[in-house]
Amino acid sequence: MAFQEMGKAFVGFYYPAFAEDRAKLADVYTDQSCMTFEGAQFQGKQPIVDKLTSLPFKKVNHQITTVDSQPIIGVDDNQACCVMVTGQLKTDDDPPHSFHQTFVLRPANGSFVVANDIFRLALHN
């Protein structure tokens, strides 16, 4: 699978799962995974899932604008992939906010896991 297709396929799974039941995302993280969410850092499957499931909103909708992917040369026989996502996020009755999210995907058991995940709302003070 080409890296751009891989990124789009991952995004096509991740954000609907995030909206439906964030606990289902546990399978894409490992005990070595790292996530930075709005500057707060978490490591390991359980701390990451705990953070995601503790987010206070009930409804969430991601409108994806761009998905850019590229191989990470020299990692996992060049099978690891960096995926950068931009879009808008709407939660409950709040107005939409732009966001950026970057994933590092690594091959595992015929699929991929998230090694790194960085999320940030694009808010300007």
N, C-alpha and C positions, 0 to 999 in steps of 0.2 A: 504494500500500500504506500502510495506517495505521502510525503509528510503533510502536505496541505490537506489531503483527504483524511489523513489520520486525525489531524487537529479538528477538522469539521465534524468527524464522526464522534470524537470525544465530547465536543461541545454539545452536539445533538443529544448525547446521553446525559451529560452532567447537569445542565441547567433545568431540564424538565424534572429530573430526579430531585434536584435542590428544591424546586417549587412544590413537588408532590409530597416528599417525605425525606428530609435531610439525613435521617438515620440510615437510609439506603446507600448513602455515599461511603459508608464505612468500608465497603469492599474495594474502593479505589485507592484507599490510603493504607500504608503499612506502619509498623512500629518505628520505622526509620524516617517516615515522611515528616517534612517541616512545612508549616504554614505561617505566614505573616498576614494577619487580618487587621487592617487599619492600624498598623504599627505594633500590634501585640503579637508575640511569637508563641507558637505551640509546636511541640514535637511529639509524634506518635499518633497512632490511629485513634485511641480513645480520647486524648485531650483535644484533638482536632474535631472529632465528631461531637464531643461535649460542647465545644464552642459553637459549632454550626447549629446544633439543636437548641442551644440556649438563646439564639437570636430572638428578639422580642416580637417580631411581626408574625402575623398569622398567614397572610397572603403575600406572595412575591411573584413578580413577573420580570423576566429579563428580556429585553429587546436587544439582540446582538447586532452590532453594526459591522464589525470586522473580526476576522479570525486569521491570524498570520502564524505560520508554522515553519520550522526549519530543523534539520537534524543537528544534534550536538556532536560535533566531530570528536572522535577519540573516546567516546563513552559508549559502552555496551555494543562494541563493533559497529558504531555509527547508527544504532537503532533507537537511541534515545531521542526525544523530540522536545523542543521548546515551543509552547503555544501561547500567543498573546491575544487576549480577547478585549475588545472595547464594546461598549454599548450603554444602554440605560436600564436602570433598576427601579422598579416601582413596588413599594411595599404598602400594604393596607390602603389607607386613604392619603398617604403622603404623596407629594409631587414626585415625578421621576427625577433621578439623579444619574449623571454619567458615572461610569466606573471603568476601571482597568483591572484585568486579572491575568496573571501569567502562571502557566503550569510547566513543570518539567515532567515529562512522561518517560517512564522506563519500562522496557519489556519484562513481562513476568507471566509464566504459565500460558503462553500463547495469546496473551492480551497485554494490557499496559496498566501500570499503577502510577499514582501521582507521587513523585519524589519530593517536589517542591511546589508550593502554591502561594502566590502573593496577590492579595486583593486590596484595592484602594478605591474609595469613592473619589471622583474628580471634583472636589470642592475647592473653591478659591476664596480665600479670606481677603 
